[in-house]
Amino acid sequence: MLIPDLNFYSLLVPSIMSSLGIITLSISYYKGLPNYLRSYAYALILIGMTILLNTVLSASVLVEISSLIAALYFLSCTFHSKAIYERLKIDYAWPNYIYLIALGAFGIYYFTQVTADQTARLLIIGIITAAIYLHRPIAFIRTSTRLRIDSYLKIFTFATVFIIMGRALLFSVLLEDQGFVAHYESAWAFTQLLLLLIDLIFLGLFIGCAILDLVRKLQRERHHDPLTGLLNRRGFEAYIQKIDPNPALQHAVLMADLDHFKAVNDRYGHQVGDLVLQHISQIFKANIRSKDQVSRIGGEEFLLVLHDIQKDAAFKIAERIRLQLEETPLHHEQQLIYLTISIGVSFFNHPNQIKEATLAADHAMYQAKQMGRNQVQFAQEKIA
C-alpha cells in the first residue's frame, strides 16, 4: 500500500501544511479572532492530508480511492474559498460548493474507474477548483475593498485560479502513458512548492487581516459604550480632535438627559432601564445626519455634535428627537413606558471651544429641567 522510497523531502510539503493548519486552528479559537481564520485552518489541514495521501499511498491504492482523495482536495478548496468570501463579506453558497465537490468527485471516479484518462482528470481538477474559488464570480469581482490587504486577497485568489488552471493545462500537454510525475518529477515538485508558497502567502494575508480586525475591535471597545453602541466619553474626546477647525463653520452641541430616569429604574428595574437607554440611542441615530455624532457620557446623559449647522436647523433636529421619543413609548411585556427628554443647545466654531460649549449646553439643559422638562433650551450666548 505504501510507496517504499519515501524520504524527508517527499513529506516536507504535506507536513508543513498540516502543521500550519493545526497551529492556525488553535490560534483561531482565541477570543475575538474572526471565523475566516478558522476556515483557512481547515483548508490547510485538508490540503496537507490530501498531499500526504498522494505521497504515501501506492498507485494502485490511489486508483481505488481516487474519488475520495478528490473530494478531500475539493473540500480543502471549499474552506479556502469560504475563508476568502467571509473576509470580503461576500455571501458564499454551500449548495454550490456541495454540487461542485460532488461533480468533481464523480468526474474523477468516472475517468479513473470507468475510463482511464489522466488528461481528463487533470482538467476536471483545474476546472472544478477554479469554479469553487469563483463560484459567485460577479459578486466577487464587484465587491469593493476598503483596505489594501483585502485587495491583495482578491489578487492572489485570481492568481491561484490562474496557476491551478495553468498547471492542469501544462501537465495535460506533457502527459505520457507512464504518468506525468515519473517523467516530469522536477516540474511536479516545482508546482508543489509553488502551491506551498501560495498557501503561505494566503496564511500571512489572513493573519494580517485577523490582526487588523482584532485591533479595530479593541479600539471600538475602548471608544464605544457596550450597552448602546454609541461613543463613550473617551471616544468622544478622540472624535472632537478630528473636527475641522475652520472658524467659518458653526457646530452645535446638544446635551440631552432623560427625564425621571431614576423613577423608571425604580419602578421597572435596571434591565428595563437598559432597554430604555438602547431605545433612546436608536432614536438619536435615526434623527441625526450622517456627518453628526452622538455619545453617551453618563448614565442617562447624551452629548451630540451637529456639524456645520445653523440655529434653526439645530433646533429642528433637537425638537424632532424630543417629539419622537415622546410619541414612541417603549414596549415591554405588554406595557407602554412613556419617556421624555430635556435638551440644551449651544454652538461653537473651533474644537478648542468644545469644553465651554458643553458646559453652556449642560446649563441650558438644566434650565429645560427647571422649566418643566420635555423641552429644548438654547444657551444664552454663543461661545466666543
C-alpha positions as CSV (number, residue, x, y, z in Angstrom):
1,M,0.0,0.0,0.0
2,L,2.8,2.5,0.9
3,I,5.4,3.8,-1.5
4,P,8.8,2.2,-0.4
5,D,11.1,5.1,-1.3
6,L,9.6,7.8,0.9
7,N,12.1,10.4,2.2
8,F,12.1,13.5,4.3
9,Y,11.7,15.8,1.2
10,S,8.6,14.0,-0.1
11,L,6.9,14.5,3.3
12,L,8.0,18.1,3.7
13,V,5.2,19.9,2.0
14,P,2.2,18.0,3.5
15,S,3.9,18.1,6.9
16,I,4.3,21.9,6.8
17,M,0.8,22.5,5.5
18,S,-0.8,20.2,8.1
19,S,1.3,21.7,10.9
20,L,0.5,25.3,9.9
21,G,-3.2,24.3,9.7
22,I,-3.2,22.9,13.2
23,I,-1.4,25.9,14.6
24,T,-3.7,28.3,12.9
25,L,-6.7,26.3,14.1
26,S,-5.5,26.6,17.7
27,I,-4.9,30.3,17.3
28,S,-8.3,30.9,15.7
29,Y,-10.1,29.9,18.9
30,Y,-8.5,32.8,20.7
31,K,-11.3,35.1,21.8
32,G,-12.2,37.7,19.3
33,L,-10.5,36.3,16.2
34,P,-12.6,36.1,13.1
35,N,-14.2,32.9,11.6
36,Y,-12.3,33.2,8.3
37,L,-9.0,32.3,10.1
38,R,-10.6,29.0,11.3
39,S,-11.9,28.3,7.8
40,Y,-8.5,28.7,6.3
41,A,-7.0,26.5,9.0
42,Y,-9.4,23.7,8.0
43,A,-8.3,24.3,4.3
44,L,-4.6,23.9,5.3
45,I,-5.2,20.7,7.2
46,L,-7.3,19.2,4.4
47,I,-4.8,20.0,1.7
48,G,-2.0,18.7,3.8
49,M,-3.9,15.4,4.3
50,T,-4.6,15.2,0.5
51,I,-0.9,15.7,-0.5
52,L,0.2,13.3,2.2
53,L,-2.2,10.5,0.9
54,N,-1.0,11.2,-2.6
55,T,2.6,10.9,-1.4
56,V,2.5,7.8,0.8
57,L,0.0,5.6,-0.9
58,S,0.8,3.4,-3.9
59,A,-0.6,4.0,-7.3
60,S,-3.0,1.0,-7.1
61,V,-4.5,2.2,-3.8
62,L,-4.8,5.8,-5.1
63,V,-6.8,4.4,-8.1
64,E,-9.2,2.7,-5.8
65,I,-9.9,5.7,-3.6
66,S,-9.3,8.4,-6.3
67,S,-12.8,9.9,-5.8
68,L,-12.3,10.2,-2.1
69,I,-9.0,11.9,-2.5
70,A,-10.5,14.3,-5.0
71,A,-13.4,15.1,-2.6
72,L,-10.9,15.8,0.2
73,Y,-9.0,18.1,-2.1
74,F,-12.1,19.9,-3.3
75,L,-13.3,20.3,0.3
76,S,-10.0,22.0,1.2
77,C,-10.5,24.4,-1.7
78,T,-14.0,25.0,-0.4
79,F,-12.8,26.0,3.1
80,H,-10.2,28.2,1.5
81,S,-12.8,29.9,-0.7
82,K,-15.1,30.2,2.3
83,A,-12.4,32.0,4.2
84,I,-11.9,34.5,1.4
85,Y,-15.6,35.2,1.0
86,E,-16.0,35.6,4.8
87,R,-13.2,38.1,4.9
88,L,-14.5,40.1,1.9
89,K,-18.1,39.9,3.4
90,I,-19.5,38.1,0.3
91,D,-22.3,35.6,0.8
92,Y,-20.9,32.2,-0.1
93,A,-23.2,29.4,-1.3
94,W,-22.9,26.0,0.4
95,P,-25.2,24.3,-2.2
96,N,-22.9,25.5,-5.0
97,Y,-19.9,24.1,-3.0
98,I,-21.5,20.7,-2.5
99,Y,-22.6,20.5,-6.1
100,L,-19.1,21.2,-7.3
101,I,-17.5,18.8,-4.9
102,A,-19.9,16.0,-5.9
103,L,-19.5,16.8,-9.6
104,G,-15.7,16.8,-9.3
105,A,-15.5,13.6,-7.3
106,F,-17.8,11.9,-9.8
107,G,-15.7,13.1,-12.7
108,I,-12.5,11.8,-11.1
109,Y,-14.3,8.4,-10.4
110,Y,-15.5,8.1,-13.9
111,F,-12.2,8.9,-15.6
112,T,-10.3,6.6,-13.2
113,Q,-12.6,3.6,-12.7
114,V,-14.7,3.6,-15.9
115,T,-12.4,5.2,-18.4
116,A,-8.7,5.7,-17.5
117,D,-8.0,9.2,-18.8
118,Q,-5.4,11.2,-16.8
119,T,-5.8,14.3,-19.1
120,A,-9.5,14.5,-18.3
121,R,-8.8,14.1,-14.6
122,L,-6.3,16.9,-14.6
123,L,-8.7,19.2,-16.5
124,I,-11.5,18.3,-14.1
125,I,-9.4,19.2,-11.1
126,G,-8.4,22.5,-12.6
127,I,-11.9,23.5,-13.7
128,I,-13.7,22.4,-10.5
129,T,-11.1,24.1,-8.3
130,A,-11.4,27.4,-10.3
131,A,-15.2,27.1,-10.1
132,I,-15.0,26.7,-6.3
133,Y,-12.9,29.8,-5.8
134,L,-15.1,31.8,-8.1
135,H,-18.5,30.2,-7.5
136,R,-20.0,33.7,-7.3
137,P,-17.9,35.4,-9.9
138,I,-19.9,38.6,-10.4
139,A,-20.2,39.3,-6.6
140,F,-16.5,38.5,-6.1
141,I,-15.4,40.9,-8.9
142,R,-17.8,43.7,-8.0
143,T,-17.2,43.7,-4.2
144,S,-15.2,46.7,-3.1
145,T,-12.3,46.6,-0.8
146,R,-11.7,49.2,1.9
147,L,-8.2,48.0,2.8
148,R,-5.2,47.3,0.7
149,I,-4.8,43.9,2.3
150,D,-8.2,42.9,1.0
151,S,-7.2,43.9,-2.5
152,Y,-4.2,41.6,-2.2
153,L,-6.5,38.9,-1.1
154,K,-8.6,39.3,-4.3
155,I,-5.4,39.5,-6.5
156,F,-4.0,36.3,-5.0
157,T,-7.3,34.5,-5.4
158,F,-7.2,35.2,-9.1
159,A,-3.5,34.3,-9.2
160,T,-4.4,30.9,-7.6
161,V,-7.1,30.2,-10.1
162,F,-4.7,31.1,-12.9
163,I,-1.9,28.9,-11.6
164,I,-4.2,25.9,-10.9
165,M,-5.7,26.1,-14.4
166,G,-2.3,26.6,-16.0
167,R,-0.9,23.7,-14.0
168,A,-3.7,21.4,-15.3
169,L,-3.3,22.5,-18.9
170,L,0.5,22.2,-18.7
171,F,0.6,18.7,-17.4
172,S,-2.2,17.6,-19.7
173,V,0.1,18.6,-22.6
174,L,3.1,16.9,-21.0
175,L,1.2,13.8,-20.0
176,E,2.6,10.4,-21.2
177,D,1.3,6.9,-20.8
178,Q,3.6,6.1,-17.9
179,G,2.4,9.1,-15.9
180,F,3.5,12.7,-15.8
181,V,5.1,12.6,-12.3
182,A,7.6,9.9,-13.4
183,H,8.7,11.9,-16.5
184,Y,8.4,15.4,-15.1
185,E,9.3,15.0,-11.5
186,S,11.1,18.3,-11.2
187,A,8.2,20.2,-12.8
188,W,5.8,18.4,-10.4
189,A,8.0,19.3,-7.4
190,F,8.1,22.9,-8.5
191,T,4.3,23.2,-8.7
192,Q,4.1,21.6,-5.2
193,L,6.5,24.2,-3.8
194,L,4.6,26.9,-5.6
195,L,1.4,25.6,-4.0
196,L,3.1,25.8,-0.6
197,L,4.3,29.3,-1.3
198,I,0.8,30.5,-2.3
199,D,-0.7,28.9,0.9
200,L,2.0,30.7,3.0
201,I,1.1,34.0,1.3
202,F,-2.6,33.4,2.0
203,L,-1.8,32.5,5.6
204,G,0.1,35.7,6.0
205,L,-2.7,37.7,4.5
206,F,-5.4,36.0,6.7
207,I,-3.3,36.5,9.9
208,G,-2.7,40.2,8.9
209,C,-6.4,40.6,8.3
210,A,-7.2,39.0,11.7
211,I,-4.7,41.3,13.5
212,L,-6.3,44.3,11.9
213,D,-9.8,43.2,12.8
214,L,-8.7,42.5,16.4
215,V,-7.1,45.9,16.7
216,R,-10.2,47.6,15.3
217,K,-12.4,45.6,17.7
218,L,-10.2,46.6,20.7
219,Q,-10.3,50.2,19.6
220,R,-14.1,50.1,19.2
221,E,-14.5,48.5,22.7
222,R,-12.2,51.3,24.1
223,H,-14.2,54.1,22.4
224,H,-17.7,52.8,22.5
225,D,-20.4,52.2,25.1
226,P,-21.1,48.4,25.2
227,L,-24.8,48.9,26.0
228,T,-25.8,51.4,23.4
229,G,-23.0,51.1,20.8
230,L,-22.6,54.9,21.0
231,L,-19.3,56.7,21.6
232,N,-18.2,56.8,25.2
233,R,-16.5,59.8,26.8
234,R,-13.1,58.6,25.7
235,G,-14.3,58.1,22.2
236,F,-16.0,61.4,22.1
237,E,-12.8,63.2,23.2
238,A,-10.9,61.4,20.4
239,Y,-13.7,62.3,17.9
240,I,-13.6,66.0,18.8
241,Q,-9.9,66.2,17.8
242,K,-11.0,65.3,14.2
243,I,-13.4,68.2,13.8
244,D,-12.5,70.7,11.1
245,P,-11.1,73.8,12.9
246,N,-12.3,76.1,10.1
247,P,-13.6,79.2,12.0
248,A,-16.2,79.9,9.3
249,L,-18.1,76.7,10.3
250,Q,-20.6,76.7,13.1
251,H,-21.3,73.5,15.0
252,A,-23.9,72.7,17.6
253,V,-23.6,70.8,20.9
254,L,-26.7,69.1,22.3
255,M,-26.7,68.0,25.9
256,A,-29.6,65.6,26.4
257,D,-30.9,64.0,29.6
258,L,-33.8,61.6,30.0
259,D,-36.5,62.9,32.3
260,H,-37.2,60.9,35.5
261,F,-34.9,58.0,34.5
262,K,-34.4,57.1,38.2
263,A,-38.1,56.6,38.5
264,V,-38.1,54.2,35.5
265,N,-35.3,52.2,37.1
266,D,-37.0,52.1,40.5
267,R,-40.3,51.0,39.0
268,Y,-39.3,48.6,36.3
269,G,-35.8,47.6,37.3
270,H,-32.3,48.2,35.8
271,Q,-32.9,45.7,33.0
272,V,-35.7,47.8,31.6
273,G,-33.6,50.9,32.2
274,D,-31.0,49.4,29.9
275,L,-33.7,48.9,27.3
276,V,-34.8,52.5,27.7
277,L,-31.2,53.7,27.0
278,Q,-31.0,51.5,23.9
279,H,-34.4,52.8,22.8
280,I,-33.3,56.4,23.0
281,S,-30.0,55.6,21.3
282,Q,-31.8,54.3,18.3
283,I,-33.9,57.5,18.2
284,F,-30.8,59.6,18.3
285,K,-29.2,57.7,15.4
286,A,-32.4,57.9,13.3
287,N,-32.7,61.7,13.6
288,I,-29.1,62.9,13.1
289,R,-27.3,63.3,9.9
290,S,-24.5,61.0,8.7
291,K,-21.9,63.6,9.5
292,D,-23.1,64.2,13.1
293,Q,-22.2,62.2,16.1
294,V,-23.8,61.1,19.4
295,S,-22.1,59.8,22.6
296,R,-23.2,58.5,25.9
297,I,-21.2,60.4,28.5
298,G,-23.1,59.3,31.7
299,G,-25.9,57.1,33.0
300,E,-28.7,58.8,31.1
301,E,-26.8,61.7,29.7
302,F,-26.0,62.0,26.0
303,L,-23.9,64.5,24.1
304,L,-24.5,65.2,20.4
305,V,-22.4,67.3,17.9
306,L,-24.1,68.6,14.8
307,H,-21.6,69.7,12.2
308,D,-21.8,72.9,10.1
309,I,-25.3,73.8,11.1
310,Q,-27.4,77.0,11.7
311,K,-29.5,77.6,14.8
312,D,-32.9,76.8,13.1
313,A,-31.7,73.5,11.7
314,A,-30.1,72.5,15.1
315,F,-33.4,73.3,16.8
316,K,-35.4,71.2,14.3
317,I,-33.2,68.2,14.9
318,A,-33.3,68.6,18.7
319,E,-37.1,69.1,18.6
320,R,-37.5,66.1,16.3
321,I,-35.6,63.9,18.7
322,R,-37.8,65.2,21.6
323,L,-41.1,64.6,19.8
324,Q,-40.2,61.2,18.5
325,L,-39.2,60.0,22.0
326,E,-42.4,61.5,23.5
327,E,-44.6,59.8,20.8
328,T,-42.7,56.5,20.7
329,P,-43.1,54.7,24.1
330,L,-41.0,51.6,24.8
331,H,-43.0,48.4,24.5
332,H,-42.1,45.9,27.3
333,E,-44.1,42.9,28.3
334,Q,-47.4,44.3,27.1
335,Q,-46.7,47.6,28.8
336,L,-46.1,51.0,27.3
337,I,-43.3,53.1,29.0
338,Y,-43.6,56.7,28.1
339,L,-40.5,58.8,28.1
340,T,-39.5,62.4,27.7
341,I,-36.1,64.2,27.4
342,S,-34.7,67.6,28.1
343,I,-32.2,69.1,25.7
344,G,-29.8,72.0,25.9
345,V,-28.1,73.5,22.8
346,S,-25.1,75.7,22.3
347,F,-22.7,76.5,19.4
348,F,-19.0,76.7,18.8
349,N,-16.6,77.2,15.9
350,H,-13.3,75.6,16.9
351,P,-12.7,72.2,18.6
352,N,-10.9,74.0,21.4
353,Q,-14.2,75.6,22.4
354,I,-15.9,72.2,23.0
355,K,-15.5,72.3,26.7
356,E,-17.1,75.7,27.1
357,A,-19.8,74.8,24.6
358,T,-20.6,71.6,26.5
359,L,-20.9,73.5,29.8
360,A,-23.2,76.0,28.2
361,A,-25.3,73.2,26.7
362,D,-25.4,71.5,30.1
363,H,-26.6,74.7,31.7
364,A,-29.3,75.1,29.1
365,M,-30.4,71.5,29.6
366,Y,-30.8,72.2,33.4
367,Q,-32.8,75.2,32.5
368,A,-35.1,73.0,30.5
369,K,-35.5,70.7,33.5
370,Q,-36.3,73.6,35.8
371,M,-38.9,74.9,33.3
372,G,-40.9,71.7,33.4
373,R,-38.8,69.2,31.4
374,N,-39.6,67.7,28.0
375,Q,-38.3,70.7,26.0
376,V,-35.3,72.3,24.2
377,Q,-33.5,75.3,25.5
378,F,-30.6,77.3,23.9
379,A,-27.6,78.6,25.7
380,Q,-27.9,82.4,26.3
381,E,-24.7,83.3,24.4
382,K,-22.6,81.8,21.6
383,I,-19.2,80.6,22.7
384,A,-16.5,83.2,21.8
